[in-house]
């Protein structure tokens, strides 16, 4: 319950500004793992990282990711209800060439974004609460890779 309060409380203001926060998260992701940028190339013809981050397709994806986070925060009492959706989402990511191992780096980037946005409110229990929720989401998505 404490976890849920921490997550909801921190998402309250963040969730109102999804795109800028999502941009911080994905900029960090490509800093940590530039190769992931290549997975977007087939629909975004971009030369440099900056061009790619500015492309409409890329911004669309950032928005989609943040909406999934939003859905998870709104279903904290009932994350199982997202199971089928997340399994299918995992399948789609397998199809575009994402590796489940990359989700660890995505998680790090999510925490980085939270740290930037929350400043002193980013505490060890808050970090752990987010990691727990993210772990549930990733576990469900990862089932999409199972044969
Ligand atoms: C779709 C890449 C992580 C949510 C896609 C697509 C690509 C992609 C190439 C298809 C084109 C598009 O819709 O833009 C990646 C990469 C990731 C990543 C490289 C990092 C390793 C995530 C995460 C989430 C997410 C963590 C949410 C938790 C979505 C959604 C779609 C999507 C909702 C649309 C699926 C649909 O069409 O039904 N992703 N993605 N992605 N991604 Fe990701």
Backbone and ligand atoms as CSV (ligand in chain L), in Angstrom:
chain,resi,resn,atom,element,x,y,z
A,1,UNK,N,N,0.828,-1.224,0.000
A,1,UNK,CA,C,0.000,0.000,0.000
A,1,UNK,C,C,0.856,1.264,0.000
A,2,UNK,N,N,1.906,1.196,0.784
A,2,UNK,CA,C,2.839,2.325,0.840
A,2,UNK,C,C,3.449,2.552,-0.551
A,3,UNK,N,N,3.794,1.451,-1.220
A,3,UNK,CA,C,4.349,1.517,-2.572
A,3,UNK,C,C,3.400,2.250,-3.509
A,4,UNK,N,N,2.135,1.877,-3.428
A,4,UNK,CA,C,1.135,2.466,-4.324
A,4,UNK,C,C,1.008,3.960,-4.087
A,5,UNK,N,N,1.021,4.348,-2.817
A,5,UNK,CA,C,0.933,5.776,-2.493
A,5,UNK,C,C,2.112,6.546,-3.070
A,6,UNK,N,N,3.304,5.955,-2.925
A,6,UNK,CA,C,4.509,6.622,-3.423
A,6,UNK,C,C,4.432,6.790,-4.937
A,7,UNK,N,N,4.007,5.727,-5.608
A,7,UNK,CA,C,3.940,5.781,-7.072
A,7,UNK,C,C,2.883,6.790,-7.528
A,8,UNK,N,N,1.695,6.678,-6.953
A,8,UNK,CA,C,0.614,7.590,-7.362
A,8,UNK,C,C,0.983,9.043,-7.090
A,9,UNK,N,N,1.558,9.267,-5.919
A,9,UNK,CA,C,1.928,10.635,-5.540
A,9,UNK,C,C,2.950,11.225,-6.505
A,10,UNK,N,N,3.927,10.417,-6.901
A,10,UNK,CA,C,4.976,10.953,-7.771
A,10,UNK,C,C,4.488,11.095,-9.215
A,11,UNK,N,N,3.526,10.270,-9.616
A,11,UNK,CA,C,3.037,10.323,-11.001
A,11,UNK,C,C,2.052,11.469,-11.206
A,12,UNK,N,N,1.479,11.955,-10.114
A,12,UNK,CA,C,0.425,12.961,-10.215
A,12,UNK,C,C,0.837,14.152,-11.086
A,13,UNK,N,N,1.992,14.730,-10.808
A,13,UNK,CA,C,2.410,15.878,-11.617
A,13,UNK,C,C,3.125,15.430,-12.893
A,14,UNK,N,N,3.933,14.371,-12.754
A,14,UNK,CA,C,4.662,13.839,-13.915
A,14,UNK,C,C,3.729,13.438,-15.062
A,15,UNK,N,N,2.635,12.787,-14.702
A,15,UNK,CA,C,1.707,12.254,-15.693
A,15,UNK,C,C,1.024,13.342,-16.500
A,16,UNK,N,N,1.076,14.559,-16.005
A,16,UNK,CA,C,0.462,15.666,-16.741
A,16,UNK,C,C,1.376,16.199,-17.837
A,17,UNK,N,N,2.615,15.792,-17.776
A,17,UNK,CA,C,3.613,16.244,-18.752
A,17,UNK,C,C,4.346,15.062,-19.349
A,18,UNK,N,N,3.600,14.167,-19.944
A,18,UNK,CA,C,4.178,12.888,-20.340
A,18,UNK,C,C,5.299,13.005,-21.363
A,19,UNK,N,N,5.076,13.801,-22.405
A,19,UNK,CA,C,6.049,13.803,-23.504
A,19,UNK,C,C,7.433,14.317,-23.078
A,20,UNK,N,N,7.502,15.480,-22.428
A,20,UNK,CA,C,8.833,15.937,-22.008
A,20,UNK,C,C,9.546,14.940,-21.086
A,21,UNK,N,N,8.798,14.320,-20.181
A,21,UNK,CA,C,9.439,13.347,-19.295
A,21,UNK,C,C,9.843,12.083,-20.045
A,22,UNK,N,N,8.985,11.687,-20.975
A,22,UNK,CA,C,9.329,10.533,-21.810
A,22,UNK,C,C,10.559,10.802,-22.651
A,23,UNK,N,N,10.719,12.044,-23.090
A,23,UNK,CA,C,11.908,12.408,-23.875
A,23,UNK,C,C,13.173,12.287,-23.030
A,24,UNK,N,N,13.092,12.694,-21.778
A,24,UNK,CA,C,14.254,12.571,-20.891
A,24,UNK,C,C,14.611,11.093,-20.751
A,25,UNK,N,N,13.580,10.278,-20.590
A,25,UNK,CA,C,13.791,8.845,-20.410
A,25,UNK,C,C,14.458,8.223,-21.639
A,26,UNK,N,N,13.916,8.544,-22.841
A,26,UNK,CA,C,14.471,7.918,-24.047
A,26,UNK,C,C,15.808,8.513,-24.469
A,27,UNK,N,N,16.041,9.790,-24.176
A,27,UNK,CA,C,17.367,10.351,-24.453
A,27,UNK,C,C,18.408,9.593,-23.634
A,28,UNK,N,N,18.041,9.312,-22.392
A,28,UNK,CA,C,18.931,8.570,-21.510
A,28,UNK,C,C,19.148,7.150,-22.034
A,29,UNK,N,N,18.056,6.538,-22.497
A,29,UNK,CA,C,18.140,5.161,-23.011
A,29,UNK,C,C,19.147,5.064,-24.161
A,30,UNK,N,N,19.096,6.039,-25.078
A,30,UNK,CA,C,19.985,5.980,-26.243
A,30,UNK,C,C,21.415,6.378,-25.903
A,31,UNK,N,N,21.555,7.110,-24.789
A,31,UNK,CA,C,22.887,7.419,-24.295
A,31,UNK,C,C,23.511,6.119,-23.758
A,32,UNK,N,N,22.697,5.341,-23.047
A,32,UNK,CA,C,23.174,4.100,-22.431
A,32,UNK,C,C,23.309,2.980,-23.461
A,33,UNK,N,N,22.400,2.950,-24.444
A,33,UNK,CA,C,22.412,1.870,-25.435
A,33,UNK,C,C,22.035,2.392,-26.827
A,34,UNK,N,N,22.994,3.071,-27.469
A,34,UNK,CA,C,22.730,3.724,-28.762
A,34,UNK,C,C,22.188,2.770,-29.825
A,35,UNK,N,N,22.542,1.491,-29.737
A,35,UNK,CA,C,22.114,0.533,-30.762
A,35,UNK,C,C,20.591,0.429,-30.847
A,36,UNK,N,N,19.898,0.735,-29.759
A,36,UNK,CA,C,18.431,0.635,-29.752
A,36,UNK,C,C,17.782,1.616,-30.721
A,37,UNK,N,N,18.492,2.693,-30.991
A,37,UNK,CA,C,17.997,3.700,-31.928
A,37,UNK,C,C,17.748,3.067,-33.295
A,38,UNK,N,N,18.599,2.122,-33.648
A,38,UNK,CA,C,18.500,1.435,-34.937
A,38,UNK,C,C,17.162,0.736,-35.128
A,39,UNK,N,N,16.529,0.320,-34.044
A,39,UNK,CA,C,15.258,-0.399,-34.152
A,39,UNK,C,C,14.131,0.515,-34.623
A,40,UNK,N,N,14.342,1.815,-34.547
A,40,UNK,CA,C,13.320,2.757,-35.010
A,40,UNK,C,C,13.577,3.200,-36.446
A,41,UNK,N,N,14.756,2.868,-36.971
A,41,UNK,CA,C,15.145,3.422,-38.268
A,41,UNK,C,C,14.224,3.089,-39.423
A,42,UNK,N,N,13.570,1.921,-39.363
A,42,UNK,CA,C,12.745,1.577,-40.526
A,42,UNK,C,C,11.549,2.496,-40.710
A,43,UNK,N,N,11.102,3.161,-39.654
A,43,UNK,CA,C,10.070,4.169,-39.936
A,43,UNK,C,C,10.501,5.601,-39.679
A,44,UNK,N,N,11.719,5.790,-39.258
A,44,UNK,CA,C,12.188,7.163,-39.070
A,44,UNK,C,C,13.528,7.281,-39.775
A,45,UNK,N,N,13.554,7.947,-40.883
A,45,UNK,CA,C,14.819,8.069,-41.615
A,45,UNK,C,C,15.679,9.135,-41.000
A,46,UNK,N,N,16.407,8.801,-39.947
A,46,UNK,CA,C,17.145,9.914,-39.368
A,46,UNK,C,C,18.637,9.700,-39.409
A,47,UNK,N,N,19.343,10.781,-39.616
A,47,UNK,CA,C,20.786,10.748,-39.686
A,47,UNK,C,C,21.396,10.700,-38.313
A,48,UNK,N,N,21.057,11.659,-37.470
A,48,UNK,CA,C,21.684,11.746,-36.154
A,48,UNK,C,C,20.685,11.413,-35.059
A,49,UNK,N,N,21.203,11.175,-33.868
A,49,UNK,CA,C,20.349,10.913,-32.712
A,49,UNK,C,C,19.349,12.051,-32.514
A,50,UNK,N,N,19.853,13.275,-32.661
A,50,UNK,CA,C,18.985,14.448,-32.463
A,50,UNK,C,C,17.813,14.454,-33.436
A,51,UNK,N,N,18.114,14.171,-34.728
A,51,UNK,CA,C,17.048,14.114,-35.744
A,51,UNK,C,C,16.014,13.075,-35.362
A,52,UNK,N,N,16.519,11.933,-34.918
A,52,UNK,CA,C,15.636,10.819,-34.598
A,52,UNK,C,C,14.735,11.179,-33.428
A,53,UNK,N,N,15.313,11.768,-32.397
A,53,UNK,CA,C,14.528,12.133,-31.212
A,53,UNK,C,C,13.459,13.160,-31.551
A,54,UNK,N,N,13.698,13.925,-32.619
A,54,UNK,CA,C,12.758,14.984,-32.979
A,54,UNK,C,C,11.690,14.499,-33.963
A,55,UNK,N,N,11.813,13.274,-34.463
A,55,UNK,CA,C,10.872,12.827,-35.491
A,55,UNK,C,C,9.499,12.515,-34.890
A,56,UNK,N,N,8.440,12.767,-35.689
A,56,UNK,CA,C,7.089,12.550,-35.178
A,56,UNK,C,C,6.828,11.088,-34.781
A,57,UNK,N,N,7.401,10.142,-35.546
A,57,UNK,CA,C,7.186,8.728,-35.220
A,57,UNK,C,C,7.777,8.409,-33.852
A,58,UNK,N,N,8.926,9.011,-33.609
A,58,UNK,CA,C,9.588,8.753,-32.352
A,58,UNK,C,C,8.801,9.344,-31.184
A,59,UNK,N,N,8.321,10.580,-31.384
A,59,UNK,CA,C,7.504,11.225,-30.345
A,59,UNK,C,C,6.235,10.419,-30.074
A,60,UNK,N,N,5.669,9.848,-31.137
A,60,UNK,CA,C,4.504,8.983,-30.990
A,60,UNK,C,C,4.818,7.822,-30.065
A,61,UNK,N,N,5.985,7.226,-30.284
A,61,UNK,CA,C,6.344,6.076,-29.451
A,61,UNK,C,C,6.541,6.484,-27.994
A,62,UNK,N,N,7.192,7.624,-27.789
A,62,UNK,CA,C,7.382,8.132,-26.429
A,62,UNK,C,C,6.015,8.282,-25.742
A,63,UNK,N,N,5.074,8.849,-26.484
A,63,UNK,CA,C,3.722,9.030,-25.941
A,63,UNK,C,C,3.096,7.681,-25.610
A,64,UNK,N,N,3.274,6.702,-26.507
A,64,UNK,CA,C,2.700,5.372,-26.271
A,64,UNK,C,C,3.278,4.742,-25.008
A,65,UNK,N,N,4.592,4.868,-24.850
A,65,UNK,CA,C,5.234,4.282,-23.673
A,65,UNK,C,C,4.689,4.925,-22.400
A,66,UNK,N,N,4.586,6.254,-22.426
A,66,UNK,CA,C,4.109,6.953,-21.237
A,66,UNK,C,C,2.651,6.601,-20.932
A,67,UNK,N,N,1.870,6.310,-21.964
A,67,UNK,CA,C,0.480,5.914,-21.732
A,67,UNK,C,C,0.409,4.520,-21.098
A,68,UNK,N,N,1.376,3.657,-21.441
A,68,UNK,CA,C,1.410,2.344,-20.798
A,68,UNK,C,C,1.778,2.504,-19.316
A,69,UNK,N,N,2.750,3.379,-19.036
A,69,UNK,CA,C,3.117,3.643,-17.638
A,69,UNK,C,C,1.903,4.205,-16.890
A,70,UNK,N,N,1.209,5.121,-17.538
A,70,UNK,CA,C,0.008,5.722,-16.963
A,70,UNK,C,C,-1.030,4.636,-16.641
A,71,UNK,N,N,-1.220,3.709,-17.577
A,71,UNK,CA,C,-2.188,2.626,-17.379
A,71,UNK,C,C,-1.766,1.766,-16.180
A,72,UNK,N,N,-0.459,1.477,-16.075
A,72,UNK,CA,C,0.026,0.664,-14.957
A,72,UNK,C,C,-0.236,1.383,-13.626
A,73,UNK,N,N,0.062,2.683,-13.585
A,73,UNK,CA,C,-0.157,3.449,-12.350
A,73,UNK,C,C,-1.647,3.452,-11.993
A,74,UNK,N,N,-2.494,3.564,-13.008
A,74,UNK,CA,C,-3.941,3.582,-12.754
A,74,UNK,C,C,-4.517,2.211,-12.410
A,75,UNK,N,N,-3.747,1.151,-12.657
A,75,UNK,CA,C,-4.230,-0.203,-12.365
A,75,UNK,C,C,-3.376,-0.885,-11.297
A,76,UNK,N,N,-2.794,-0.088,-10.417
A,76,UNK,CA,C,-1.918,-0.667,-9.389
A,76,UNK,C,C,-2.625,-1.707,-8.526
A,77,UNK,N,N,-3.936,-1.537,-8.338
A,77,UNK,CA,C,-4.686,-2.491,-7.516
A,77,UNK,C,C,-4.993,-3.763,-8.284
A,78,UNK,N,N,-4.739,-3.714,-9.584
A,78,UNK,CA,C,-5.232,-4.795,-10.431
A,78,UNK,C,C,-4.351,-4.918,-11.671
A,79,UNK,N,N,-3.041,-5.044,-11.452
A,79,UNK,CA,C,-2.118,-5.088,-12.600
A,79,UNK,C,C,-2.385,-6.304,-13.489
A,80,UNK,N,N,-2.960,-7.365,-12.888
A,80,UNK,CA,C,-3.252,-8.567,-13.668
A,80,UNK,C,C,-4.198,-8.281,-14.827
A,81,UNK,N,N,-5.024,-7.260,-14.681
A,81,UNK,CA,C,-5.974,-6.949,-15.757
A,81,UNK,C,C,-5.252,-6.475,-17.016
A,82,UNK,N,N,-3.971,-6.090,-16.882
A,82,UNK,CA,C,-3.204,-5.621,-18.052
A,82,UNK,C,C,-2.397,-6.753,-18.700
A,83,UNK,N,N,-2.464,-7.926,-18.078
A,83,UNK,CA,C,-1.626,-9.053,-18.485
A,83,UNK,C,C,-1.691,-9.355,-19.991
A,84,UNK,N,N,-2.890,-9.494,-20.525
A,84,UNK,CA,C,-3.037,-9.851,-21.949
A,84,UNK,C,C,-2.517,-8.738,-22.851
A,85,UNK,N,N,-2.864,-7.518,-22.487
A,85,UNK,CA,C,-2.376,-6.374,-23.244
A,85,UNK,C,C,-0.848,-6.364,-23.264
A,86,UNK,N,N,-0.233,-6.584,-22.110
A,86,UNK,CA,C,1.230,-6.520,-22.015
A,86,UNK,C,C,1.901,-7.690,-22.727
A,87,UNK,N,N,1.276,-8.845,-22.684
A,87,UNK,CA,C,1.828,-9.996,-23.408
A,87,UNK,C,C,1.856,-9.691,-24.910
A,88,UNK,N,N,0.766,-9.153,-25.403
A,88,UNK,CA,C,0.708,-8.776,-26.824
A,88,UNK,C,C,1.704,-7.687,-27.173
A,89,UNK,N,N,1.857,-6.752,-26.250
A,89,UNK,CA,C,2.823,-5.672,-26.454
A,89,UNK,C,C,4.233,-6.261,-26.529
A,90,UNK,N,N,4.502,-7.254,-25.698
A,90,UNK,CA,C,5.785,-7.954,-25.746
A,90,UNK,C,C,5.999,-8.591,-27.111
A,91,UNK,N,N,4.969,-9.271,-27.611
A,91,UNK,CA,C,5.064,-9.914,-28.935
A,91,UNK,C,C,5.435,-8.914,-30.013
A,92,UNK,N,N,4.793,-7.738,-29.963
A,92,UNK,CA,C,5.079,-6.708,-30.973
A,92,UNK,C,C,6.528,-6.259,-30.889
A,93,UNK,N,N,7.058,-6.194,-29.676
A,93,UNK,CA,C,8.452,-5.771,-29.513
A,93,UNK,C,C,9.425,-6.862,-29.942
A,94,UNK,N,N,9.038,-8.104,-29.744
A,94,UNK,CA,C,9.874,-9.185,-30.280
A,94,UNK,C,C,9.922,-9.051,-31.804
A,95,UNK,N,N,8.764,-8.750,-32.387
A,95,UNK,CA,C,8.674,-8.647,-33.850
A,95,UNK,C,C,9.522,-7.509,-34.413
A,96,UNK,N,N,9.659,-6.410,-33.673
A,96,UNK,CA,C,10.478,-5.310,-34.193
A,96,UNK,C,C,11.951,-5.456,-33.802
A,97,UNK,N,N,12.297,-6.543,-33.113
A,97,UNK,CA,C,13.702,-6.837,-32.852
A,97,UNK,C,C,14.239,-6.415,-31.500
A,98,UNK,N,N,13.349,-6.081,-30.580
A,98,UNK,CA,C,13.800,-5.737,-29.224
A,98,UNK,C,C,14.157,-7.035,-28.493
A,99,UNK,N,N,15.193,-6.962,-27.666
A,99,UNK,CA,C,15.620,-8.084,-26.851
A,99,UNK,C,C,15.105,-7.842,-25.419
A,100,UNK,N,N,14.647,-8.896,-24.744
A,100,UNK,CA,C,14.126,-8.686,-23.369
A,100,UNK,C,C,15.183,-8.083,-22.447
A,101,UNK,N,N,16.453,-8.360,-22.749
A,101,UNK,CA,C,17.521,-7.806,-21.909
A,101,UNK,C,C,17.555,-6.277,-21.923
A,102,UNK,N,N,17.063,-5.695,-23.009
A,102,UNK,CA,C,17.061,-4.233,-23.105
A,102,UNK,C,C,16.119,-3.596,-22.089
A,103,UNK,N,N,15.168,-4.362,-21.577
A,103,UNK,CA,C,14.236,-3.780,-20.619
A,103,UNK,C,C,14.909,-3.353,-19.324
A,104,UNK,N,N,16.054,-3.958,-19.011
A,104,UNK,CA,C,16.792,-3.525,-17.822
A,104,UNK,C,C,17.294,-2.095,-18.005
A,105,UNK,N,N,17.793,-1.802,-19.204
A,105,UNK,CA,C,18.297,-0.460,-19.495
A,105,UNK,C,C,17.144,0.540,-19.569
A,106,UNK,N,N,15.999,0.071,-20.092
A,106,UNK,CA,C,14.806,0.927,-20.113
A,106,UNK,C,C,14.418,1.277,-18.671
A,107,UNK,N,N,14.501,0.289,-17.783
A,107,UNK,CA,C,14.185,0.518,-16.374
A,107,UNK,C,C,15.114,1.545,-15.740
A,108,UNK,N,N,16.399,1.414,-16.054
A,108,UNK,CA,C,17.379,2.393,-15.547
A,108,UNK,C,C,17.044,3.795,-16.036
A,109,UNK,N,N,16.623,3.875,-17.300
A,109,UNK,CA,C,16.295,5.173,-17.888
A,109,UNK,C,C,15.037,5.753,-17.255
A,110,UNK,N,N,14.100,4.871,-16.925
A,110,UNK,CA,C,12.888,5.315,-16.232
A,110,UNK,C,C,13.255,5.906,-14.871
A,111,UNK,N,N,14.132,5.211,-14.139
A,111,UNK,CA,C,14.550,5.714,-12.824
A,111,UNK,C,C,15.310,7.036,-12.958
A,112,UNK,N,N,16.122,7.128,-14.000
A,112,UNK,CA,C,16.866,8.371,-14.236
A,112,UNK,C,C,15.897,9.531,-14.435
A,113,UNK,N,N,14.854,9.288,-15.248
A,113,UNK,CA,C,13.854,10.330,-15.505
A,113,UNK,C,C,13.155,10.729,-14.197
A,114,UNK,N,N,12.796,9.730,-13.378
A,114,UNK,CA,C,12.129,10.022,-12.107
A,114,UNK,C,C,13.035,10.855,-11.203
A,115,UNK,N,N,14.300,10.492,-11.191
A,115,UNK,CA,C,15.256,11.225,-10.361
A,115,UNK,C,C,15.362,12.689,-10.802
A,116,UNK,N,N,15.454,12.895,-12.127
A,116,UNK,CA,C,15.522,14.260,-12.670
A,116,UNK,C,C,14.270,15.045,-12.307
A,117,UNK,N,N,13.118,14.393,-12.427
A,117,UNK,CA,C,11.849,15.101,-12.265
A,117,UNK,C,C,11.511,15.354,-10.797
A,118,UNK,N,N,11.888,14.424,-9.925
A,118,UNK,CA,C,11.418,14.492,-8.543
A,118,UNK,C,C,12.423,15.147,-7.597
A,119,UNK,N,N,13.672,15.207,-8.007
A,119,UNK,CA,C,14.691,15.815,-7.146
A,119,UNK,C,C,14.722,15.145,-5.782
A,120,UNK,N,N,14.607,15.933,-4.714
A,120,UNK,CA,C,14.728,15.380,-3.356
A,120,UNK,C,C,13.616,14.393,-2.998
A,121,UNK,N,N,12.497,14.407,-3.725
A,121,UNK,CA,C,11.431,13.433,-3.434
A,121,UNK,C,C,11.769,12.042,-3.960
A,122,UNK,N,N,12.857,11.941,-4.727
A,122,UNK,CA,C,13.287,10.639,-5.231
A,122,UNK,C,C,14.065,9.944,-4.117
A,123,UNK,N,N,13.372,9.079,-3.374
A,123,UNK,CA,C,13.972,8.419,-2.214
A,123,UNK,C,C,14.170,6.928,-2.507
A,124,UNK,N,N,14.909,6.246,-1.636
A,124,UNK,CA,C,15.144,4.809,-1.835
A,124,UNK,C,C,13.828,4.011,-1.868
A,125,UNK,N,N,12.882,4.260,-0.932
A,125,UNK,CA,C,11.621,3.501,-1.006
A,125,UNK,C,C,10.822,3.801,-2.273
A,126,UNK,N,N,10.874,5.045,-2.735
A,126,UNK,CA,C,10.163,5.401,-3.962
A,126,UNK,C,C,10.780,4.680,-5.162
A,127,UNK,N,N,12.097,4.679,-5.214
A,127,UNK,CA,C,12.816,3.988,-6.279
A,127,UNK,C,C,12.413,2.512,-6.305
A,128,UNK,N,N,12.383,1.898,-5.124
A,128,UNK,CA,C,12.048,0.481,-5.034
A,128,UNK,C,C,10.601,0.230,-5.461
A,129,UNK,N,N,9.704,1.136,-5.078
A,129,UNK,CA,C,8.288,0.987,-5.439
A,129,UNK,C,C,8.142,0.976,-6.965
A,130,UNK,N,N,8.820,1.904,-7.629
A,130,UNK,CA,C,8.762,1.975,-9.094
A,130,UNK,C,C,9.395,0.746,-9.743
A,131,UNK,N,N,10.521,0.314,-9.154
A,131,UNK,CA,C,11.185,-0.889,-9.695
A,131,UNK,C,C,10.266,-2.099,-9.608
A,132,UNK,N,N,9.530,-2.207,-8.501
A,132,UNK,CA,C,8.614,-3.341,-8.336
A,132,UNK,C,C,7.523,-3.305,-9.402
A,133,UNK,N,N,6.943,-2.134,-9.610
A,133,UNK,CA,C,5.874,-2.032,-10.599
A,133,UNK,C,C,6.422,-2.300,-12.002
A,134,UNK,N,N,7.561,-1.702,-12.296
A,134,UNK,CA,C,8.179,-1.905,-13.611
A,134,UNK,C,C,8.493,-3.393,-13.826
A,135,UNK,N,N,8.925,-4.055,-12.762
A,135,UNK,CA,C,9.233,-5.487,-12.844
A,135,UNK,C,C,8.011,-6.311,-13.248
A,136,UNK,N,N,6.851,-5.940,-12.718
A,136,UNK,CA,C,5.618,-6.650,-13.074
A,136,UNK,C,C,5.292,-6.430,-14.553
A,137,UNK,N,N,5.448,-5.187,-15.008
A,137,UNK,CA,C,5.165,-4.859,-16.419
A,137,UNK,C,C,6.114,-5.633,-17.342
A,138,UNK,N,N,7.396,-5.626,-17.004
A,138,UNK,CA,C,8.385,-6.305,-17.847
A,138,UNK,C,C,8.161,-7.818,-17.844
A,139,UNK,N,N,7.811,-8.374,-16.688
A,139,UNK,CA,C,7.562,-9.816,-16.621
A,139,UNK,C,C,6.417,-10.183,-17.559
A,140,UNK,N,N,5.372,-9.354,-17.557
A,140,UNK,CA,C,4.220,-9.638,-18.418
A,140,UNK,C,C,4.605,-9.482,-19.884
A,141,UNK,N,N,5.322,-8.423,-20.221
A,141,UNK,CA,C,5.748,-8.226,-21.615
A,141,UNK,C,C,6.656,-9.366,-22.069
A,142,UNK,N,N,7.534,-9.812,-21.168
A,142,UNK,CA,C,8.515,-10.836,-21.538
A,142,UNK,C,C,7.847,-12.156,-21.911
A,143,UNK,N,N,6.642,-12.390,-21.413
A,143,UNK,CA,C,5.920,-13.606,-21.801
A,143,UNK,C,C,5.629,-13.623,-23.288
A,144,UNK,N,N,5.664,-12.446,-23.919
A,144,UNK,CA,C,5.444,-12.367,-25.356
A,144,UNK,C,C,6.573,-12.994,-26.169
A,145,UNK,N,N,7.702,-13.272,-25.514
A,145,UNK,CA,C,8.846,-13.886,-26.216
A,145,UNK,C,C,8.812,-15.414,-26.135
A,146,UNK,N,N,7.985,-15.909,-25.198
A,146,UNK,CA,C,7.942,-17.355,-24.996
A,146,UNK,C,C,7.391,-18.031,-26.242
A,147,UNK,N,N,7.901,-19.201,-26.531
A,147,UNK,CA,C,7.430,-19.915,-27.730
A,147,UNK,C,C,6.082,-20.548,-27.461
L,1,LIG,C1,C,5.631,0.049,-30.533
L,1,LIG,C2,C,10.472,0.023,-30.151
L,1,LIG,C3,C,10.082,-0.069,-25.326
L,1,LIG,C4,C,5.309,0.639,-25.725
L,1,LIG,C5,C,6.973,0.011,-30.843
L,1,LIG,C6,C,7.527,-0.034,-32.193
L,1,LIG,C7,C,8.886,-0.013,-32.092
L,1,LIG,C8,C,9.199,0.009,-30.674
L,1,LIG,C9,C,9.915,0.003,-33.213
L,1,LIG,C10,C,6.704,-0.090,-33.476
L,1,LIG,C11,C,6.596,1.258,-34.120
L,1,LIG,C12,C,5.881,2.265,-33.258
L,1,LIG,O1,O,4.720,2.007,-32.839
L,1,LIG,O2,O,6.477,3.304,-32.976
L,1,LIG,C13,C,10.791,0.004,-28.807
L,1,LIG,C14,C,12.144,-0.048,-28.278
L,1,LIG,C15,C,12.030,-0.080,-26.920
L,1,LIG,C16,C,10.609,-0.042,-26.606
L,1,LIG,C17,C,13.428,-0.059,-29.109
L,1,LIG,C18,C,13.120,-0.147,-25.896
L,1,LIG,C19,C,13.916,-1.198,-25.780
L,1,LIG,C20,C,8.752,0.096,-25.009
L,1,LIG,C21,C,8.220,0.111,-23.663
L,1,LIG,C22,C,6.881,0.306,-23.777
L,1,LIG,C23,C,6.566,0.407,-25.199
L,1,LIG,C24,C,9.045,-0.057,-22.382
L,1,LIG,C25,C,5.843,0.418,-22.704
L,1,LIG,C26,C,5.979,-0.033,-21.470
L,1,LIG,C27,C,4.978,0.548,-27.063
L,1,LIG,C28,C,3.621,0.612,-27.570
L,1,LIG,C29,C,3.713,0.427,-28.949
L,1,LIG,C30,C,5.128,0.260,-29.256
L,1,LIG,C31,C,2.344,0.833,-26.746
L,1,LIG,C32,C,2.566,0.379,-29.948
L,1,LIG,C33,C,2.159,-1.072,-30.133
L,1,LIG,C34,C,0.991,-1.226,-31.077
L,1,LIG,O3,O,1.110,-0.799,-32.239
L,1,LIG,O4,O,-0.029,-1.783,-30.644
L,1,LIG,N1,N,8.018,0.014,-29.942
L,1,LIG,N2,N,9.894,0.018,-27.774
L,1,LIG,N3,N,7.728,0.273,-25.918
L,1,LIG,N4,N,5.847,0.337,-28.100
L,1,LIG,FE1,FE,7.853,0.168,-27.939
